[in-house]
Amino acid sequence: MNNQSTQDNQSGQRITRREILAASGATLVGATLFGTLLESVLGQDMNGQDIRRKGITSKEGGMKPTFLPEAGSTDPVAHSVAENLFWNEQLMEHAKFFVMLMPGPELAGPRAQAEQFQQTFAGQLEKARTASLERSNYAAFNRSTVELVKPYVDFKRKMRDEQAAGRLMSLVWPAFFEHTAREAERFSKRLDQFSRGDTAIDMKEAAEFWTIIMGEHADFIAHLLDPEENALIQKAMQTSAAFRQMHKSVPSSKGPVEKAVDDIIDFKTAAEKGIQTGKIKSIIHPTLADHVRREALKAADELKRAS
């Protein structure tokens, strides 16, 4: 596959590999390759419920929508529902990835635990979709989610230590276990905050969290691409370095971080399409490609709301 190989987007335009490269990296000029796909869609049906009544929007552009609170919303119920819809999905998929990366009879025990967590968070996601949450009961639902997250964080950290010590011998990096544990912990903290009626986002905290998350995503992508995809690997590593530098020294204004996240959204969206169509060679499962794209959309939304 040469550098001129192309992929189609939903508008019928041709996206070249060079344009995919140009969409990556925090320091690059980010033309919005799939901007129309990232616009909010109001009033979508969610298992028979009108999500507009919940004060929630969705952003499309991949395999699954990304549910977010409406712009400008300070309603803790809407924020709680959106957070539960988003992160219960992500935590369920974390377990799915662990199952995929724990093959063979020697890993049957931890794989079974991961399968149980996958079922647990699939169940909590379904409850978030169907429950009638309001001021009188949303905090109780948040607490029920937090109680499910706690043992999951413990499992991830235990697996991290076992893998690092050479006792687990799965295909999951210790860094990936830690990455997903960090996400789960912040999910719990945000739910606790919403339960107190507080939906504020501190810019420095959000920037510190999302820059390390986006940097690690770039690392993961670089190490899962086919070795022949040298140009994409290099761009992913450059993106990682840029985010890690911002994490070490968070800018005084959120503009540079927002720009970096917008750029990586473009890259992830185009890369997901390339992975799905076989234009990019990798061992990145399409579910993982869409998973990290949705987290970038979540990052962009939080940074916009941050003060």
Phi, psi and omega in degrees: 000123183262177186289352180260001178298147189231168176221154180266142168257179188290344179271359179091357179285159178259126179252119182275160175302324179299322179289327175298316178298320182291339179277351183261162175090133185290340185263002184270156176286120189263090170291137184279100185291326183231039187303320183294336180282346185261005181284151180293142176241114184268152169074021178291148177285136179231092185053045176087357180255145177275108185289345177299326180293337179273356181074036185236143173244168175229147174244133184259193174121001181208210183286327182225152175285160175249115182270132184221156173294153176300150179303133178081357183291138172238016181282116182295335177292312179299317179296321180294316179297313180299318181295318178294319178297318183289303192281331174296325174297313182295317181293325174298318180289328173306312180296322177301317179295318179301317180300315180298328187258016175234068184278164170087159183294330182292342179251018183299322182296300179296330177295320178296322176296317178297320178298323178294318177295324178299316179293320181300312184280336170296321178293318179292326176297317179296321176297319179296327180288326190253341184290146175267088183271136180212184185304328186282340187225356186294325181294323178295321178294318177302317180297322179296324177293314181302320180293332175283328183288323185306306180294335178291318176299316179300317178299314181298317181291323177296315179296323176303311183292321179294319179293317181296328181276356180081014181266332183277312179056046173268190175256016180261125177294146170305324180296328179286320174301314181293319179303312182288329176294319180297319178296318181295320179297317181292324175305312180299316181296321179293320178296318177300320179295315180297323181296338175272002180087009185255119179248011183294152176235121177280126185301314183296316179297314180297318180295318179297318180292308188285333177293322178288324179295313180293323177297318179291323175304315179298320176300314182298316179300314181302321185273357177249353174286151174301139180305336179286344180276056189299318182296317178294322178299315181297318179294321178296319179292322176297320178296316178301313181299321181294317179292321180294325177294318177295327178294321180291325182224087184296128180301152181291335175244155184278351183307310181298323180290318177300317180297317180297319179292319177301319179296319183285334173298314179301315181296312183295322180294314178293320180294321178301316179296319179295324178292316181296324183267359180078013178281339177242127181272128183193178167246031178273117178291141179306327178296320178291320179300318179288326179302311182286332175296314181297324178292328176292322175296320177297317178300313181299319180295316180295320181294325176297323183278342188293148177235000000 
